Amino acid sequence: MNAFYLALNSEQEQDHVAVDLALNFQLTESGQAPEWLPLIPAGQFSGQDGRTWHNSNPEAVLARTRNVGRDVPWDIEHATELKGPKGEAAPAQAWIKLSDLEVRDGAIWGRVEWNDSGRQLVEGKSYKYYSPAFYWNDQGEVVRIKSVGLTNSQNLPQLPALNHEKNNPQKGEADMPLSEAMRSALSLKEDATEAEAVQAIGKLKSDHQLALNRAETPDADKFVPKADYELALNRATTAETSLKSFQDKEVEAEVDAAIKAGKVAPASKDYHLATCRQEGGLERFKSFVESAPQIVSTEAGKGGKKPEGTRHSKLTDEQLALCRQSGVSEEEFLSSLDDCQA
């Protein structure tokens, strides 16, 4: 992440903050508090202290400044930046509305709304210069305007003076622009601030916790406890086994009945059992038996002795049709007839 530095303008030191000069703009000599004043020079500019900055994209500077959502305060000797953080009084002497910032020939101007004390300080010539406090990065590019302060330390002779500069590497203020990598990771816009990043991270944490809560207490319409699932599965398996056993008994009873009635040859029992166990097979078998002729005598062979001259050597047309329907060969069918009469 790029480092951003707050440029003020002063020749004094405040506690641990190293202070040097940046910009100084001179106020009007007319004796009246001016309404419009330049805040940041166009293009490259330097102070008398030798440091150089670049205002190569003033529209972006305005966008970042407006993105903060606070009007720009105008104080005395940058009290907003030096005293305010310590809890000391830092009253504003004027304000610049965000809507009253504009670009003129590459320079950034602001319309100043003075209050009574500020107007008295300027028109009474208590302060001759003003100093915009602005953020700049490692490349010397101006990032955004923070505040403006009345001062008597001149540093930038090419513009009206008043710039109180502190090379104060206070990195990471809440509304400071973010690096490209950070913005990309959080899907934020180009001029997003750290405050927006914190908000985005907070949402990610909230979404993560919500996902954990859902994992611990899943939707009952979509998930069931494992114990309930296994119990239901066992019941279904038991029911399926019982049903299959019942169906097997029913199938065997139907086939045996058909054999007893002489509608099916005993030798073809296994075949009919197999076909009956197929889906819809039992219904088809019942329909077949109902319309099938009797092919085996139920009286033949009683007494345990085979009658003379009763050996079959040829099938009738009905028996041949039954062989074709049941998939039994003529020889098997003849043999079953002989066995039944034996």
C-alpha positions as CSV (number, residue, x, y, z in Angstrom):
1,M,0.0,0.0,0.0
2,N,1.4,3.4,-0.9
3,A,2.4,5.7,2.0
4,F,0.5,9.0,2.2
5,Y,2.0,12.0,4.0
6,L,0.2,15.0,5.3
7,A,1.7,18.2,4.1
8,L,1.1,21.2,6.3
9,N,3.3,24.3,6.4
10,S,5.0,25.7,9.5
11,E,8.5,26.3,10.8
12,Q,7.6,25.0,14.3
13,E,7.7,21.6,15.8
14,Q,4.8,20.0,17.7
15,D,5.8,17.2,20.0
16,H,7.0,14.2,18.1
17,V,5.8,15.5,14.7
18,A,8.5,16.8,12.4
19,V,7.4,20.0,10.8
20,D,8.8,21.8,7.7
21,L,7.4,24.1,5.0
22,A,5.3,23.1,2.1
23,L,3.0,25.7,0.5
24,N,2.3,29.3,1.5
25,F,-0.2,31.4,-0.4
26,Q,-0.5,35.1,0.3
27,L,-3.8,36.6,1.2
28,T,-5.2,39.7,-0.5
29,E,-3.7,43.2,0.0
30,S,-7.1,44.8,-0.5
31,G,-8.0,44.6,3.2
32,Q,-11.0,42.4,2.5
33,A,-11.2,38.7,3.2
34,P,-11.1,37.1,-0.2
35,E,-13.9,34.8,-1.4
36,W,-12.1,32.5,-4.0
37,L,-8.5,31.4,-3.4
38,P,-6.2,28.9,-5.1
39,L,-5.4,25.9,-2.9
40,I,-3.2,23.6,-4.9
41,P,-1.0,24.9,-7.9
42,A,-1.3,23.3,-11.3
43,G,1.3,20.7,-12.4
44,Q,4.6,20.5,-10.6
45,F,5.3,23.0,-7.9
46,S,8.0,23.5,-5.2
47,G,8.4,25.2,-1.9
48,Q,11.2,27.3,-0.7
49,D,12.3,24.4,1.4
50,G,13.3,22.6,-1.9
51,R,10.6,19.9,-1.9
52,T,8.5,19.3,-5.0
53,W,5.0,17.9,-5.6
54,H,2.8,17.1,-8.6
55,N,-0.8,18.0,-9.2
56,S,-1.1,16.1,-12.5
57,N,-4.6,14.9,-12.0
58,P,-6.6,17.7,-10.2
59,E,-10.0,16.1,-10.9
60,A,-8.9,12.9,-9.1
61,V,-7.8,15.1,-6.1
62,L,-11.2,16.7,-6.0
63,A,-13.0,13.3,-6.3
64,R,-11.0,11.9,-3.4
65,T,-11.6,15.0,-1.3
66,R,-15.3,15.0,-1.9
67,N,-15.5,11.2,-1.3
68,V,-14.6,11.9,2.4
69,G,-18.0,13.7,2.7
70,R,-16.8,16.6,4.9
71,D,-16.4,20.2,4.1
72,V,-12.8,21.5,4.3
73,P,-12.1,23.4,7.6
74,W,-10.0,26.6,7.7
75,D,-8.3,27.1,11.0
76,I,-5.3,28.8,12.6
77,E,-1.8,27.3,12.1
78,H,-3.3,23.9,11.2
79,A,-4.9,23.4,14.6
80,T,-7.2,20.8,13.0
81,E,-4.1,18.6,12.3
82,L,-2.0,19.5,15.3
83,K,-4.3,20.2,18.2
84,G,-7.5,18.4,17.3
85,P,-6.0,14.9,17.6
86,K,-4.8,15.8,21.2
87,G,-8.3,16.9,22.2
88,E,-7.3,20.5,22.2
89,A,-9.5,23.3,20.8
90,A,-9.2,23.7,17.0
91,P,-12.0,26.1,16.0
92,A,-12.6,26.8,12.4
93,Q,-12.3,30.3,11.1
94,A,-13.9,29.5,7.8
95,W,-15.2,26.6,5.7
96,I,-14.9,25.5,2.1
97,K,-17.9,23.5,0.9
98,L,-17.1,20.4,-1.2
99,S,-19.4,21.8,-3.9
100,D,-17.3,25.0,-3.9
101,L,-14.1,23.2,-5.0
102,E,-13.2,23.5,-8.7
103,V,-10.3,23.2,-11.2
104,R,-9.1,26.3,-13.0
105,D,-6.3,25.8,-15.6
106,G,-5.0,22.8,-13.7
107,A,-5.0,24.5,-10.3
108,I,-7.5,23.7,-7.5
109,W,-9.6,26.6,-6.2
110,G,-12.0,26.9,-3.3
111,R,-14.7,29.4,-2.3
112,V,-14.1,30.4,1.3
113,E,-17.0,31.1,3.7
114,W,-15.5,33.1,6.5
115,N,-17.0,33.3,10.0
116,D,-16.8,36.5,12.0
117,S,-13.5,35.6,13.8
118,G,-11.8,34.5,10.7
119,R,-12.8,37.6,8.7
120,Q,-11.6,39.8,11.5
121,L,-8.2,38.0,11.6
122,V,-7.7,38.4,7.8
123,E,-9.0,42.0,7.4
124,G,-7.2,43.0,10.6
125,K,-4.0,41.6,9.0
126,S,-3.3,39.3,11.9
127,Y,-2.4,36.6,9.3
128,K,-1.0,37.3,5.9
129,Y,-0.7,33.8,4.5
130,Y,-2.7,30.6,4.3
131,S,-1.6,27.0,4.0
132,P,-3.6,24.0,2.6
133,A,-2.8,20.7,4.3
134,F,-2.9,17.9,1.7
135,Y,-2.0,14.3,1.4
136,W,0.7,13.2,-1.0
137,N,2.2,9.8,-1.9
138,D,5.8,8.4,-2.3
139,Q,5.8,9.7,-5.9
140,G,5.1,13.3,-4.7
141,E,1.6,13.2,-6.3
142,V,-1.1,15.2,-4.4
143,V,-3.8,12.8,-3.2
144,R,-6.4,15.0,-1.6
145,I,-7.0,18.2,0.4
146,K,-7.4,17.8,4.2
147,S,-7.7,21.4,5.6
148,V,-6.4,24.9,5.3
149,G,-4.8,27.1,8.0
150,L,-4.0,30.7,8.5
151,T,-0.2,31.2,9.1
152,N,2.5,33.8,8.7
153,S,5.2,31.4,7.4
154,Q,5.6,31.8,3.6
155,N,7.0,29.0,1.6
156,L,5.6,29.1,-2.0
157,P,6.2,32.5,-3.5
158,Q,4.4,31.8,-6.8
159,L,1.0,31.8,-5.2
160,P,-0.7,33.7,-2.4
161,A,1.0,32.4,0.7
162,L,-0.1,30.4,3.6
163,N,1.1,26.8,3.8
164,H,1.9,25.2,7.1
165,E,3.7,21.9,6.1
166,K,4.3,19.0,8.3
167,N,6.1,16.1,6.8
168,N,4.1,13.9,9.1
169,P,4.2,10.3,8.0
170,Q,0.9,9.5,9.7
171,K,0.0,6.6,7.5
172,G,-3.4,5.1,7.2
173,E,-5.9,7.8,8.2
174,A,-9.5,6.4,8.2
175,D,-10.5,8.1,4.9
176,M,-7.1,7.7,3.1
177,P,-7.3,6.2,-0.4
178,L,-6.4,2.5,-0.7
179,S,-3.9,0.7,-2.9
180,E,-5.0,-1.0,-6.1
181,A,-4.4,-4.5,-4.6
182,M,-6.6,-3.7,-1.6
183,R,-9.4,-2.3,-3.7
184,S,-9.3,-5.3,-6.0
185,A,-9.4,-7.8,-3.2
186,L,-12.5,-6.0,-1.6
187,S,-14.1,-5.2,-5.0
188,L,-14.1,-1.5,-4.1
189,K,-14.2,1.5,-6.5
190,E,-11.0,3.5,-7.4
191,D,-11.5,6.3,-4.9
192,A,-12.5,4.1,-2.0
193,T,-11.2,5.0,1.4
194,E,-10.0,3.0,4.3
195,A,-13.3,3.5,6.1
196,E,-15.0,1.8,3.2
197,A,-12.5,-1.0,3.3
198,V,-13.2,-1.5,7.0
199,Q,-16.9,-1.6,6.2
200,A,-16.3,-4.2,3.4
201,I,-14.2,-6.3,5.7
202,G,-16.9,-6.2,8.3
203,K,-19.4,-7.4,5.8
204,L,-17.2,-10.3,4.9
205,K,-16.8,-11.3,8.5
206,S,-20.6,-11.0,9.0
207,D,-21.2,-13.2,5.9
208,H,-18.7,-15.7,7.1
209,Q,-20.4,-16.0,10.5
210,L,-23.8,-16.3,8.9
211,A,-22.4,-19.2,6.8
212,L,-21.0,-20.9,10.0
213,N,-24.4,-20.5,11.7
214,R,-26.2,-22.0,8.7
215,A,-23.7,-24.9,8.8
216,E,-24.4,-25.6,12.4
217,T,-28.2,-25.2,12.0
218,P,-29.0,-26.2,8.4
219,D,-32.4,-25.6,6.7
220,A,-34.8,-28.4,7.7
221,D,-36.4,-28.2,4.3
222,K,-33.1,-29.2,2.6
223,F,-31.3,-31.3,5.2
224,V,-32.2,-33.9,7.8
225,P,-30.1,-35.2,10.7
226,K,-28.0,-38.3,9.9
227,A,-29.7,-40.4,12.6
228,D,-33.1,-39.7,11.1
229,Y,-31.8,-40.4,7.6
230,E,-30.3,-43.8,8.6
231,L,-33.5,-44.8,10.5
232,A,-35.7,-44.0,7.5
233,L,-33.3,-45.9,5.2
234,N,-33.4,-48.9,7.5
235,R,-37.2,-48.8,7.6
236,A,-37.3,-48.6,3.8
237,T,-34.9,-51.5,3.4
238,T,-36.9,-53.6,5.8
239,A,-40.1,-52.8,4.0
240,E,-38.6,-53.6,0.7
241,T,-37.3,-56.9,1.9
242,S,-40.7,-57.9,3.4
243,L,-42.5,-56.8,0.2
244,K,-40.1,-58.9,-2.0
245,S,-40.6,-61.9,0.3
246,F,-44.4,-61.5,0.0
247,Q,-44.2,-61.1,-3.8
248,D,-42.0,-64.2,-4.1
249,K,-44.5,-66.3,-2.3
250,E,-47.3,-64.9,-4.4
251,V,-45.4,-65.6,-7.6
252,E,-44.6,-69.2,-6.6
253,A,-48.2,-69.8,-5.6
254,E,-49.5,-68.5,-9.0
255,V,-47.0,-70.7,-11.0
256,D,-47.8,-73.8,-8.9
257,A,-51.5,-73.2,-9.4
258,A,-50.9,-72.9,-13.2
259,I,-48.9,-76.2,-13.2
260,K,-51.6,-77.9,-11.2
261,A,-54.3,-76.7,-13.6
262,G,-52.3,-78.1,-16.5
263,K,-51.7,-74.7,-18.0
264,V,-48.0,-74.7,-17.6
265,A,-45.5,-77.6,-17.9
266,P,-43.6,-78.4,-14.6
267,A,-40.3,-78.3,-16.5
268,S,-40.9,-74.6,-17.3
269,K,-41.5,-73.6,-13.6
270,D,-38.2,-71.8,-13.2
271,Y,-38.7,-69.8,-16.3
272,H,-42.1,-68.6,-15.3
273,L,-40.9,-67.8,-11.8
274,A,-38.1,-65.6,-13.3
275,T,-40.5,-63.8,-15.7
276,C,-43.1,-63.2,-13.0
277,R,-40.5,-61.5,-10.8
278,Q,-39.9,-58.9,-13.5
279,E,-41.8,-55.6,-13.3
280,G,-45.4,-56.3,-14.4
281,G,-44.5,-60.0,-15.0
282,L,-47.0,-61.4,-12.5
283,E,-49.9,-59.6,-14.1
284,R,-48.8,-60.7,-17.6
285,F,-48.5,-64.4,-16.3
286,K,-52.0,-64.3,-14.8
287,S,-53.4,-62.9,-18.0
288,F,-51.6,-65.7,-20.0
289,V,-52.8,-68.5,-17.7
290,E,-56.4,-67.2,-17.8
291,S,-56.6,-67.6,-21.6
292,A,-54.2,-70.5,-22.1
293,P,-55.6,-74.0,-22.9
294,Q,-55.0,-77.0,-20.7
295,I,-51.9,-78.7,-22.1
296,V,-51.3,-81.3,-19.4
297,S,-53.9,-83.8,-18.2
298,T,-54.4,-83.7,-14.5
299,E,-55.7,-87.3,-14.5
300,A,-53.0,-89.0,-16.5
301,G,-50.5,-91.2,-14.7
302,K,-52.6,-91.6,-11.5
303,G,-51.7,-94.8,-9.6
304,G,-48.0,-94.4,-10.3
305,K,-48.1,-96.4,-13.5
306,K,-47.7,-95.0,-17.0
307,P,-50.6,-96.1,-19.3
308,E,-49.7,-97.9,-22.3
309,G,-49.7,-96.0,-25.6
310,T,-49.8,-92.6,-23.9
311,R,-46.3,-91.4,-24.8
312,H,-46.5,-88.2,-26.7
313,S,-44.6,-87.8,-29.9
314,K,-46.1,-84.7,-31.4
315,L,-47.5,-81.4,-30.1
316,T,-50.8,-79.8,-31.0
317,D,-50.9,-76.4,-32.6
318,E,-52.0,-74.9,-29.2
319,Q,-49.0,-76.6,-27.5
320,L,-46.6,-75.4,-30.1
321,A,-47.9,-71.8,-29.6
322,L,-47.4,-72.2,-25.9
323,C,-43.8,-73.4,-26.4
324,R,-43.1,-70.3,-28.4
325,Q,-44.7,-68.0,-25.8
326,S,-42.9,-69.6,-22.9
327,G,-39.5,-70.2,-24.6
328,V,-39.5,-74.0,-24.1
329,S,-38.3,-76.4,-26.8
330,E,-40.6,-79.0,-28.2
331,E,-38.5,-81.8,-26.7
332,E,-38.6,-80.3,-23.3
333,F,-42.4,-79.8,-23.5
334,L,-42.9,-83.4,-24.7
335,S,-40.7,-84.7,-21.9
336,S,-42.7,-82.7,-19.4
337,L,-45.9,-84.2,-20.7
338,D,-44.5,-87.7,-20.4
339,D,-43.3,-87.0,-16.9
340,C,-46.7,-85.7,-15.8
341,Q,-48.3,-89.0,-17.1
342,A,-45.7,-91.3,-15.7
